[in-house]
Amino acid sequence: MDFLTGVKKKETREISDLIREAKAGERVKVNGAVHTIRDMGTVAFVILRKREGLLQCVYERGNADFRLKDIKEAAAIEVEGILMENEKAPNKIEIRMEKVVIFSMPKGEMMPLPIARWKLGTSLEAKLNYRSISLRNIRERAKFRIQEGLTRAFRDFLYSQGFTEIHTPKIGAKGAEGGANIFKLEYFHRPAVLAQSPQFYKQMMVGVFDRVFETAPVFRAEKHNTKRHLNEYTSLDFEMGYIDGFEDVMAMETGYLQYAMRLLEREYGKELQILDITLPETDKIPAVRFSGIKEKVSERYGHQMKNPFDLEPEEEQLISRYAKEEWDSDFVFVTHYPSKKRPFYAMDDPEDTRYTLSFDLLFRGMEITTGGQRIHDYQMLTDKIAARGMEADGMEQYLTTFKHGMPPHGGLGIGLERLTMKLVGEDNVRETTLFPRDLSRLEP
């Protein structure tokens, strides 16, 4: 009878272990994928790709018990050899190879993409068609390490603020946002939809936990084929109760961004360097009213407003430009959106019901967040549904929650891929989406 007693300690070492614990001259074992081979004649450099980066191994004829031609680029191997210091090598260490164990070998075909290059230099279409290969490139991979940091920071920060993580269904009876951008499906002979957001569920759970959050996919059947739209994306959502106003929600997001930038600086320095990222300042983020800022950018930049009830992409760029020029800020909150452009659950401004107690957060020219205060009074909620000529079918459980008392509350949703895209300096959201889903792409 065998018993498992916890994580098994391995003989093989990671790059951080070698840097922190191993000493020059020590015999070590490492595993990884052969990223590239540079054959210099009697000496060859075999670069391994590991989860923490690149590790240089040195092959010298006569010092190893295998032939260089026994291994190829993309092979998965284990190397045993002597650790040495080398100022010119990645992480300033290298391994003089003595033995190798081959786990798998590529089957004769050339790599479809030149992953060992610093920049792939291929089209976005090629990157996406060979996604699991293109992400073996160090720079491409680094984008998703940054994305991991943003998600990790979201969780860690909200835990520290007393939030409870929840997991809500992605198949439902009715869309939370309304409109026509809903994926419809048959659910055991009943009509159903894919979730546009976890909005109904996270509001309901405010009555249980006070503060909740979720990181999960959402689905929008928008027939857009732009650089900023996806039909499935990851939303960082939170909802918080007992707020004094929607400003509490904006303050909480500001706290998250501050925490995220500190975490990236502290623990993702290598990726920041690889991608040449300058982190934005988040000490203070300006907040401007929707109607006022539209007029200001229209006057300053000679922009003709086409839609008085929404922001066009060009206006988002101009508002961000204005915020950078006026307050040296890469972020700007735009508040008090027109009621007709917000969902029925958005709280109207009691001072002017044409507008709502809601906001968008713009980052370097693009909206990355929508949020605001919600209606928490049952009668007010049902009155607004009726005023909009909406049907309450499929929302019975949601509405029943409000019959039994709900605190003042509000929340937001952050588009993870858009936030990553603007942070790493890409101009197409597909660059920062692992496996994009849009009008034309269902694979890989």
N, C-alpha and C positions, 0 to 999 in steps of 0.2 A: 504493500500500500504506500503510495506517494502522497505527500501533502504539499500544497503550494503555500508559501509563507510570505509572499509579497513580490515586489519587482525584483527580477533576477539581475544580478550584477554581471556585466559583460566584460570579456577580456578586451574587446575592441574599444578604442578611445574616440572621443569627439574632439573637434578643434579646440574648444574652450578648455577641455581637460588637459590637452597637450600644453596649451599656453600656461595654464594655472598650476599644473601639478608635475608634469614630466620634466626631465632634465636632459640636456644635451648629452648624447652618448648612450642614452637608455634605449633598449629594444622595445618597440611598441607595435601594436596591431591596429589598423584602421580599415574601415570599409567605405565604399562609395562607388560612384559611377565615373568612368573615364570621360572627362570633359573634353580633353584634347591631348594629343601626343606631339611633342616637338622633338624630332629625331635630329641630333646634331652630329651623328657619326658614332663615335665611341661612347658618347653620353647622350641620353635622351631624358627629356622632362615629361613625366606623366602627371597631368593635372587631374586630381580627383575633385568631383563635385559632391559636396556633402550638405546637409541641411543648414549648416552654419556658414557656408561659403566654399572657397576653393582651397585645396591643400596640394602643395607641390611635392611630388615624389621624383627621385632621381634614379634612373636606371643606368648602370655602368656594366658593360660586358665584362664577365669574369667575376663580378661580385654578386650576381644573382643566379638563382638556380632555374631560370626560365629564359626563353628568348623573347625579345621585344615583339616579334611578329605574332607571338601567342596571344597578345591582347590587342583590342581595337577600341576606337572611340565608341562610347555608349555602352561598353561592357560593364557589368556590375561585378566588382572584385573585392577581395580582401588582401591587404598588403601587410607584410611583416618586414620590419627593417629598423634602422638606427635613426633616432631623432637627432637632427642637427639644427644649428642656428644659421640663418641666412637673411641678412638685412634686405635683400632684393626680392625674396620670396613672399607670397601672400602670407600675412600674419607673422612674417619674419622667421618662419620655421619650415623645414623640409624633412623628408624621410628618405634615407638611402635604402633603396629596395633590395631585399634579399630573397623573399619568397612571395608568391602570389597564389591565391585561390580564386578560381573563376566561377562565379555563380551563374552568369548568363552571358551570351555572346550575340551581338547583332547578326542577323541572318543574311549577310552579303550585300543588302541594299545600302546605297548611300543615304545619309541623313537627309530628309527632305528640306531641312532648314539649317543654315550655318550657325548653330547655337553657340559655338565658341567665340564668335565675334563679340566685340563690346556692344555694338548696336546691330541688331539683326539686319536692318536695311531691306526688309521685305514688306510687301503690302499687308494691310490689316486683314484682308481676305485670306491671305496665306497663313498668317498667324492664327486666325480663328479656325481654319480648316485643319490645321495640325496643332491644336491648342496644347495638348499634353506634351508635345515636343517643343513648341516655341517657348513655353514657360520654363524649360531647362536652361534657357539663356539667363545669365545672372541678373541683368538689368530688368528683364521682363518679370522675373520671379520676385524681384525686390518690391515691385508695386504692390504685390499681394501680401507681402510681409508688412508693408505700411498699412494696408487695409486691415490686416489682423490687429495691428496696434490700435487702430481707431475703434474697432469692435470691442477689443479687450478693455480699452479705456472706458467705453460706454458702460459696460457691465460693472467694472470695478468702481467707477465713480458713483453710479446709481445705487449699488449695494451700500456704499459708504453713506449715502443720503437716506437710507431706510426704505428703499424700493424693494419690492418682491418681483422676481422674474416669473413670468407666466408664459404659457404656450397655448395659443388659440387655434381653432380649426381654420383650415383654408378652403373648405367647402361649406357653403351656407345656402340659405333660402333666398337671401336678398343682399344686394350690394349696400355697403355702408355709405358710399359717396354719392349714389344716385347717378343720373346721366346714362349715356349709351355705351360707355367704355367698359362693358362687363363681359367676361367670358362666360357663356352659358353652356351647361352640360346636362345630361340626363343622369339622375341619381336614382337607380332602381325604380325607373318609370315615373319619377317625380322631377320637376324642373329644379335646377340648382345653379349656383354661380360660384366662380372662383373669387376668393376674397380680394377686394380692392385695397383693404386695409383691415387691421384688427380693431377698428374704431369702436364698434358696438361692444365688443367683449372687454376691451380695456376700460371703457367707461363703467360697465357693469361691475368690474372687479375693483374699481375705486371704492365702491360701497362695501367691499370686503376687506381689502388690504390697505386702503388709503392711497398708497403709491405703488404703481406697477410699471413694468417695462417688458419689452419683447424685442428680439432681433429675429426677423423671419422674412420669407419672400411674400411679396404682394403682386397682384396681377392686374394689368390695365390693357384692355382691348383697344388701344388707340392706334389708328392707322397712320402713325407717323413714321417717317423714315429719315430721322434727323440724327445729328451727332449727340443729342442730349436725351433721347427717349429710348426706353426699353419696354417690352411687354411683360417682363418679369424682372423685378429688382428686389434688393434687400432693403428693408425699411427698419431703421432704428427708432422704435416707438416708445414713448412713455406717457403716462397719465398720472396726475397728482391731484389729490383732494385737499380741501380746506385752504384754498388759495385766497389771497386778498384781491387778486386781479391777474390778468394775463401776463403782466410784467413778471410775476413769479416764475412763470414758465420760461420766459426769455432769460431770466437770471439763472435758472437751472441749466439751460443749454449753454450759457456763457461759462458756467462753472465746468461743465463737461469739456468744452473746447480747451479751456485752460489746463485741465487735468490731462487731456489727450496730448497736447503739445509738449507738456513736461514729460509724459511717458515716452513719447517718440524720441525726444532729445536724450533721455536717459538710457533707453534700452534698444533703440533702433538706429543708433548713430551710423552703423555700417551701411544700412539701406539708404539713409538720408544722404550719405556721402556718395554712394553709387549713383543715385538719381540726381545729385546736385540740388537738393531741396533746401530752400530757405524757409523755415517755419514762420507762419504769420504771427504777428503780435495779437494777443487776446486779452490784454490787461483791461481794456474797456472797448465796448462795441457800441457805436452810435445807433440810435433808434429814431426813425423819421416817419412822419405820417404819410400814408399813401398819396392823398390828394396834393399835399404840399410839395413832396419831392418830385412828383410828375411835372408840376409846374416849373419847379426850379431847374430841372435838367432840360426841360423844353426851352426855357429862356436862355440858359447858358450855352447849350450846344446846338441851338437852332433845330430842335427835333419837333416834328409835327405829330401830335398825339392822334392816334387812330381809334383806340379803344379806351374810353374813360373809365371802364370798370375792371380793367385787368392790366398787367404789365406785359408788354411784348419783350421778346428776347433782347432786342436792341435797347429797350429802356432799362432792362436789368443791367446791361453792360454800362450804360451811361450813369445809372445811379451808383454803381460800384466805382466808376471813375470819379464821380463827384465825391464819394466817401473817401477815396484815396487822396484826392487833392485837398479836401477840406480838413479831414481828421486823420490822415495817414493810416487809414484802417482798410484791411482787406475784407472785412466783414461789415455788413450793415443790415439792421432789422428794418423792415418796412411794415408799418402797423396800420390798423384800421382799414382793412380791405372792404370794398363794397359788399353789402349783404347779398346781392344777387349773384355774386361769384363765389360765395361760400356755402357749404352744406347747411342743411336745415338745423343741425344741432349747434351751429355757431351762435354764440351769445351776441345779440345786437347791442350796439353802443346806446345806453339809455339817453345820452345827450343828443344823439342823432342816429335814429334807427336805420338810416340808409347805409350805415357802416357797421362793422363788427369789431368786437374786441379780439382781433386776430392779427396774425403777422406772418410774413415770410422772412427767412434769413437768406441774404444774398452773399455769395462768397466768390470774389474775383470775377464778377460778371454773370453769375448764374444762381438761380434759386436752388438751394439745397434742402430747405426745411419749410414746412408749413405747419402752423400751430395756432393755438389760441385758447380762449376760455369757452367752455361749453355751457349750454343751457342745462341747469340742474333741476328746474321746477317742472313738474309733470304737466300742469295746465299750459304753461308757456310753450313747452315742447310740442304738445298736441295741437295747440293753436297755430304754431308756425307750420306744422305739417299740413294742416287744413288750408292755411292761407296760400300755400304753394301748390295746392291741388294734388298732393301726393296721396298714395294709398298706404295704409299702415300694415297691409298684409305682409307677413314674414318678419315683422318687427315687434310682435306681441310680447315676447320675452324681454326684449330690450326696454320697451315702454313700461312694462310691469315693474321693472326695477325702480323706475322713477316714482311710481305710485307709493312706494314704501320708503321714501326719503333718500335723498342723495346730497352730499356736501357740494359746495361750490368747487368746481374742478376745471382743469384744463390740461392740455398736453400737446404733443407734437409728433411728427414723423420726419426723420432725416433720411434722405436718399444716400445710402452708403457708397454706391458706385460713383455718384456725382461728387460727393465730398472727396473721395479718393482721387478722382480725375483732376479736380481743380488743385488739390494739394500737390500732386506729383507733376502737374504741368502738362497733362495731355489735353487734346481738343476733341476727343471722341470717347463717349462713355463706354464703348465696347472694349477700349484698351484696358479698362479697370474692372471688367466683368469676366469672371472665370469662363463661363460658357453662356454667351449672350443669347437671349431670345428676343427676336424682333420680327418684322413682317416676313422676312425670308429665311430665317435661320431657326431650325429645330434640331440641328446636329452640329458638332458632336454634343 
